[in-house]
Structures are given as structure tokens and as C-alpha cells.
Amino acid sequence: MIPLRFATVSEIRAALFDFGGVISTSPFDGFARYERDHELPENFLRQLNATNHDTNPWARHERNELSFDDFCVAYEEEALALGHAIDAREVLGSLSGALRPEMLEAIRRCHERLRTGLITNNIATMTDDPDNNMMTMVDGLFDVVIESSKTGLRKPDPRIYEMACTQLDVEPSDVVFLDDLGINLKPAAAMGMTTIKVVDATAALAELEKVVGFPLS
């Protein structure tokens, strides 16, 4: 159970958001489709990415330590070692999601009153094409954008949260942070951030509204 810390309304000076699973629908939906289409065990890809989660090919590619081609080779070899063949390019291609308009409106309203930041584990090859890059659709909503593929750090490394606070010019206790993964929220909560796990977007926004103390819709 992740210990959650709730700041008082007056303490919150910044709102920090994850992208996939928060601003957009979950990338795990794409994993599930790929698994169904290729008759893989349920949650096989999530298990793959959770094994050696800081040093596996997916993590290294999100830190831009592996080229796209090297990632594909290593990722496919890792899957085979666990008993199943995959096509790494197809897996990445399955990760399209839809933006959540209600979350974008909430971020816009936060941006009017608070410092706002985006902190995302992503892959450089998925942001190279501006016509197929959802990151371009949130331009102007954030004071700070931190991408793992550009910084060489990824959640849940505490240094990426420290970087966000430094760039936002706030203390961790000033921040509310939304992410869909408990593993990413745990170090933020340990630093003193107020954390909200996004399982259901509507419920998460209701919780965020209570924390910031102003309407988000």
C-alpha cells in the first residue's frame, strides 16, 4: 500500500502530471490488444517490462541508452528468453492512445493558477514525427516538460522528481503529482509530494480538485 500524503490547499503551488495513462488512455490497453492479436499470455508484456525494470531493454531505450534497432533486438531476445516471440516494432506501434479532454481542461485550469509540469517516460523514436506526436498537442499547458528520452533519467528514479522540482522552483511538499503506476508514485510520496493514482480519470480529477481547491471542469 502506497502511503499517500495530502497537503493543505494553501501548500500546493504546482501540479505535476504523467502522460500515458493520465493525460491519455493507458498504453497498457495497446499491450493487451497486441497480446490478444498474437495469442500471448495476458499481461506478458507488462511482466516483460517489469522484469529487471531499471536495466531491461525497455528501460534503457526510454533513457535513450539503446538505439531503436538495438532495442528491438534486445527486446525480442528478452521475450524469447521468457518463452514467447514478439515483434518489437509492432509492440511500439500498438501504443497509440487517445487524449482525455477532461484531463486537458483540468491541466489548463491548473496552469492558470499553479506551476504545471509534465514528467514522462518515453521513447525518442515515438516523438520524432510531429504529425504523430501527442506531445505537440499539449504545447502551452506546461511550464516544465521532462522526458526520459531527453534527460537520461526515468521514473521511478528520485532524481527525475528532484529535477522537476528544481525546474518548477518549488519544494516537493508544494507539489501534487498524478501517475497511473504506484511504483512511480512511491518515491514522489516519500519526498513529500501529494500523490494521486489515476485508475479512473473521473475519480482522480475529483481528488485533484479537492487538493488544489478550485474547479477543474
C-alpha positions, 0 to 999 in steps of 0.5 A, spaced: 500 500 500 502 506 497 502 511 503 499 517 500 500 524 503 495 530 502 497 537 503 493 543 505 490 547 499 494 553 501 501 548 500 500 546 493 503 551 488 504 546 482 501 540 479 505 535 476 502 530 471 504 523 467 502 522 460 500 515 458 495 513 462 493 520 465 493 525 460 491 519 455 488 512 455 493 507 458 498 504 453 497 498 457 490 497 453 495 497 446 499 491 450 493 487 451 490 488 444 497 486 441 497 480 446 490 478 444 492 479 436 498 474 437 495 469 442 500 471 448 499 470 455 495 476 458 499 481 461 506 478 458 508 484 456 507 488 462 511 482 466 516 483 460 517 490 462 517 489 469 522 484 469 529 487 471 525 494 470 531 499 471 536 495 466 531 491 461 531 493 454 525 497 455 528 501 460 534 503 457 531 505 450 526 510 454 533 513 457 535 513 450 541 508 452 539 503 446 538 505 439 531 503 436 534 497 432 538 495 438 532 495 442 528 491 438 533 486 438 534 486 445 527 486 446 525 480 442 531 476 445 528 478 452 521 475 450 524 469 447 528 468 453 521 468 457 518 463 452 514 467 447 516 471 440 514 478 439 515 483 434 518 489 437 516 494 432 509 492 432 509 492 440 511 500 439 506 501 434 500 498 438 501 504 443 497 509 440 492 512 445 487 517 445 487 524 449 482 525 455 479 532 454 477 532 461 484 531 463 486 537 458 481 542 461 483 540 468 491 541 466 489 548 463 485 550 469 491 548 473 496 552 469 492 558 470 493 558 477 499 553 479 506 551 476 504 545 471 509 540 469 509 534 465 514 528 467 514 522 462 517 516 460 518 515 453 521 513 447 525 518 442 523 514 436 515 515 438 516 523 438 520 524 432 514 525 427 510 531 429 504 529 425 504 523 430 506 526 436 501 527 442 506 531 445 505 537 440 498 537 442 499 539 449 504 545 447 502 551 452 499 547 458 506 546 461 511 550 464 516 544 465 516 538 460 521 532 462 522 526 458 526 520 459 528 520 452 531 527 453 534 527 460 537 520 461 533 519 467 526 515 468 521 514 473 521 511 478 528 514 479 528 520 485 532 524 481 527 525 475 522 528 481 528 532 484 529 535 477 522 537 476 522 540 482 528 544 481 525 546 474 518 548 477 522 552 483 518 549 488 519 544 494 516 537 493 511 538 499 508 544 494 507 539 489 501 534 487 503 529 482 498 524 478 501 517 475 497 511 473 503 506 476 504 506 484 511 504 483 512 511 480 508 514 485 512 511 491 518 515 491 514 522 489 510 520 496 516 519 500 519 526 498 513 529 500 509 530 494 501 529 494 500 523 490 494 521 486 493 514 482 489 515 476 485 508 475 479 512 473 480 519 470 473 521 473 475 519 480 482 522 480 480 529 477 475 529 483 481 528 488 485 533 484 480 538 485 479 537 492 487 538 493 488 544 489 481 547 491 478 550 485 474 547 479 477 543 474 471 542 469 
